[in-house]
Amino acid sequence: MTQGGAARRTVLGAAVMAAGAGITGLAAGPAAASGEGGGHGGDGGFRDLPYPTVIGHRGASGYRPEHTLGSYQLALDLGADVVEQDLVPTRDGHLVCRHENEIGGTTDVAAHPEFASRRTTKSVDGVQVTGWFTEDFTLAELKTLRAKERIPAVRQRNTLYDGQWAVPTFEEVLRWADREGRRRGRRVWLHVETKHPSYFRGLGLGLEEPLARLLRRYRRDGRDAAVFLQSFEPSSIQRLSRLVSAPRVVLLSAADTRPWDLEQAKDPRTVADLVKPEGLKWIAGFAQGIGPTMDLILPRDAAGRLGAPTTLVKDAHARGLLLHPYTARNENSFLPADYRRGTDPAAYGDALGAFRTYFEQGIDGIFTDNPDTGLLAAEAFRPGRRPVNG
């Protein structure tokens, strides 16, 4: 580990602050250490990851259809420090890796006449969504489908790999990570998100308990386990904090939004409140980090250009929280206007320049669809340069 990373991790290793009140009646605070779980016996925890950490967003989704074993494998082969999974359940309670429970855009389900009648409209976190949903399929049925590229208009080359992989279960990913860890002689880190946890709990398909069981089974439940647990709903992270000791991250969307569990609990706080010092203090009671949208660190103006940085990095670090913002991508359509090149939205812009600007803010890691680009940019920051916004 580099000197700069060691210094940052020492700061972030400060004692966890007193737990805040649970928004759904759950007591905040870390789970009792069991002495079990991945990471014990000589391996360090997240403070030993390279700094800044490069997280393969849904794998290497800039090059392969997202949330497939092919995407995860490529992310690891490209050098990603951590590989991300999003979890949703099947009707029979298995956890599978999809960014959303609606799978019309990421699988070939529309081409299966036997499932045509399952197309429906649902309200998911207050939003009307039409399509096919994992909770309406058994795992056996879901395994008859094949994954495809989600945004073919932007990533036409990725369509070459449509149909190559099935939808993986999280248990299959855990087995894959263990195999790759043995082959490479080092642990494979995962970054695991519970998707729409309140919605699924309302259907009797709670995510946290089956996730915790799998983490215990594969010895990734300890405080030094090679896994981050993440969610946009703080109550999901609170619940997980009572089930396992693995490090936890609260995801934060746009400032004017409200996490769905807060909405349901009639809690008036928005993300703008959660990124204030008092909100960060509350989060630090049951999590080790935050995953903010990059706009909360570097806001964009009406033209899409970057403005002056906020104090979020400094404020979060003052509370002992690491920051894993999202999402850095190479294509013009995703880049700040400052770094776009030409008018083709699918063409690559100055992604390296954008990454460097992000890293200069002192963030601890970043989610990216293009791990190789992120790693190239990160190398200049790994000897321990002082961040300009630190």
N, C-alpha and C positions, 0 to 999 in steps of 0.2 A: 504494500500500500504506500502511496506517495505521502510525502510530508504534509502537503496541503490537505489531503484527505484525512490524515490522522488528526490534524488540528481541528478540522470541522467536526469530525465524529466525536472528539472529546467534548466539544461544546454541546453537541446534541445528546451526549450521554448523561447530561445533568439529571438530577432526580426528577421523576415525574411529579407534576403538580397535583394538588388535591383534586379529586374527581368532581366534575360538575354533576348537577342533578340530571337523572335520566329523563328524556322527554317522553318516554313511553312507560315509565315506571321501572325501568331497568336501572340498577345501580351502576354508575360509571366506575371505571377503575380496572386495573389489570387483573387477569385471571391468576389464580394461585399457581405458582410454578410447581410442576409435577416432577421435574428432574428428567423428563422424557422429551422426545421430539428431536427433529433434525437440528444439527448444529452443536450438540454437546459432544464432548470428547475431542476437543482441540480446534474445531472450526469456529471462526468468529461469526458475529452477526452482521447486520446491515452496515455497521460502521466500518467494516473491512472491505466493502465494495469500492471499486474505483470511483473517484470523484472528479468531475461529475459523472454520474451513472447514466448509461444509455439503455433505455428500456424499449424493447421491440414491441411496438403498439399492435396488438392483435397478431403478433409474430412479425414477419417482414411483409406487412400488407401492402407496401408500395410495389412489391414484386410478385406476390402470390395471393390468391384468394384468402381473405382474412379468416382467422380462427380455424385453420386446417393444420394437420400435422406437417404438411409441406411448408406452410408459412412459419410455423414454430421452428422447424428444423433449419430453414434458411436463416432465420434471425440468429440462431445460435451459431451457425457456420460463418455468418458475417461478423461475428464477434460481440453480439449484444450481451450486455452484462446481466440483463433480466429479460424474461419473455412474459408477455401479458396474456391472461385468459379472462373472458367474461362468461359468467355462468347463469344459465336459465334451466328450469326443470322440464322434464317430460311428464306426461300424464301419470306414469307409474313411478315418479319420484326420482329418476336418475338426473344427475347434473350433467349438462352438455355445454359445449363451448360455442356460443353465438353472441354477437354483440347485442342483438335484440331477440325477443321471443317471436317476433314476426319474421318468418323465414322465406317469404316470397322473393325478396331481393337477394338472398345469399345462397339459395339452393334451387334445384330444378323441380320443386314441388308442383309448380304450375303445369309441368309436362306429364304429371301422373294423374290420369283420369280417375283412378280409384280414390283420390283425395279431393276431387273437385268440390264435393259437397261440404268440405270442411272450411272452405273460404268463408270468412265472416268478418264482422266489424265489432271491435271491442273498445272499451275505454280503458286505456293504460295510463296510469298516473294523470288522469284528467284529460287525455288526448284521444280523440277518436282515430283508431287505426284499423285499416282493412287489409286482410290477407290471411295467411295460415300461421298458426301459433303452436310453439313447441308443446305447450300444456295440453293440447288436443291430440297429441300423438304419443303412442308408446315408444319406448326406445327401439324396439324391433322395427316398428313402422318408420321411425326417423332414419334408421340405418339403411333403408332402401333408397334414400335420397343422396344426391351428390352436391357438393358445394360448388359455388360459382362466384365470379368477381362481382362485387357490390356496385362499383361505379365504373362500368365499362366505357362510358364516354370519355372519362379522364384517363383510365388505365387500360386502354385497348389491348396492350400486349399481355396483360394478365389473363385475358380471356383464353389464351392458349392453354391454360391450366384448368379451365372449367371441366368439371366432371372427374378430375383426377383423385379427389379425396372425399371421404365421407365426413359427416359431422362427428367430431370426436367427443367422447365422454371425458369428464375431468379425470376420472380414474385412469383412462388410457393415457392422458397427458402426464399424470404422476408416474406411471410406469415408464413412459418415454423419457421423462426427466431423470429417473433413476438409472435407466440404461445408459443414457448419454453421460451422466455423471461418472459412472463406472468407466466408460470408454475414455473419457477425457481426463480422468483423475482429479476432478474438482466438482463441487456441487453446482447444479443447475438451478438458478434462481427463477422463481415465478412471481408474478404480480397478479393477484386473483380478485376479480370484482364480482360482488353480488349485484345483479341487475334487478331493478324494480322489486326489492325485497318485501315492501309492505303489500304491494299488489299480489305477489305470490303467496304471502302468508294468509291473505284474505281468501285465497282459493284452497287453503289447507296444504300448500306446497312450500312451506318455509324453507329457505335456502341455508340458513346458518347451521342448523343441527346436522344435516347430512354433510355439509362442507366440513364441519368440525370432526365428524366421524372419519371421513376420508383423510383428513390431515393427521389425525391420531394414528390411523392404520399405516400410513406411509411416513410416520415419524417426522412430520412437518408442523407440529403443534407447539413446539417450544419457543422461548423468547429469542433463541439464536437460530431458529429454523430458516431455511433458505426460501422464504416466501414472504411477500407482503399481502395483506388483506385490505381491500379497498371497497368503498361504496359511496355513492352520492347521498345516501341516507345515513345520518349520524347514528340513528338508533340501531341500524344493522351492525355498525362497528361496535357500539356499546354491547350489543348482544354477543358478538364474537369475542369481545374482551372477557366475558364471563365463561366462555367455552374453551378458549385456547389462549396461549401466551404469545403467539406469533405476532410480529410487528404489524401495525394497522395504520391506514391512511384514510382520511376523510377527503373525498373528492368535492370540488367546489366549481359550480358552473357560473354563469354570468351574474354580475353583482345584483341585478334587479330580480333574480329568480329566488324561489323558495324551495328547499328540498321537500319532496313529496310527503315524507313522514312529518315534517313540521307543519305542512299544510293540513294534513289529516288531524294533527294534534291541536289545531288552532293556535299554534305558536306563531307569533307575528314576525319573528326574525327572518330576514332574508340573508342571502350570501353576503351582502354589503355589511350586515351586522356581524356575521361570523368571521370576517377578515379583520375586524377591529381588534385591538388588544384584548378586550374582555371576551370576545368570541373565541379568539385563539387560545386564551387561557382555559376556557371551557373545553375546547377540543383536546388540549394537551392532557386533560384528565383521563382520557380513555384511548388516545391515539398517539402515535409517534411521529406522524407527519400529515401534511396536506397535499392534495393534488389539484391545484387550481388551474383553471384555464389560463393560458399565457396572458390573456387580456387583463387579468387582475394584477399582473406584474408590470406589463408594458401595454397600456391602453392604446387602441387605435382611434384615429379621428374619423370623421365622416368620409374621408377619401381613402381610408384604409392604411394610412401611414402611422408609424409608431410615434407615440408621444413620450412625455417624460415618465420615468418609472415611478411607481408607487412605493410606499414603504413596506409592502407586504413581506418581502424577503427578510428585511431587518426585523420586523415585528414578529414573524414566525420563528426565526432563529432565537430571538430573545426569550421565547417561550419553550425552547428546546425542540421545536418541530422542524423536521426536514421538509423540503419542498420538491415534489416531482410534478411539475406542470405538464400540460398537454396542449396540443399535439403538434409536433414539428413535421412538416412534409416538404417534399422537393418541388411540387408542381406550383406554377404561378397562381392557380385558383385558390391555393391555401396560404400563400405567402403574404406578408405585409406588402403594401404597394411599393415600399422602399426597395424591395428585393425582387420584384417581378422583372422579367426580361422578355420583351416582345408582347404580343397580344394573344398568343395561343394559350388558353387556360390550362391545357394539358402539358405544355412544355415546361422543362425545368427552369426555374429562376436561379437567383444567387442564394441557394439554400445554405451554402457554407457561411456566407456572410450573415444570414439570419441566425443560424445556430450560434455563431460567435457572439452576436449581440445578446442572445438569450443567456449564454454561459457567463457573460460579463456581469450579469446581474447577481451572481453568487448563488444561483440555484444548485441544488444537490444532485439533480438528475433531470431527465426529460423523456417523455414518451415520444417516439418517432416511428413513422411507417418505414423509414429508411435508415436502419441501424448503421450501415456502413458510412453514410454521410455524417451522421451524428458522431460516430467514433473518430472520424478524421478531424472534425472540428474540435472534439473534446481533447485531443492529444495536446494541444497548445495550452490547455488549462490544467492538466494533470500534474505538472511539477509543483503546483502550489501558488499560483499567481493570486494576488489579492483582488477580490472582485471590486468593481468600481462602485457598486451599490451596497457594499457590505458594511 
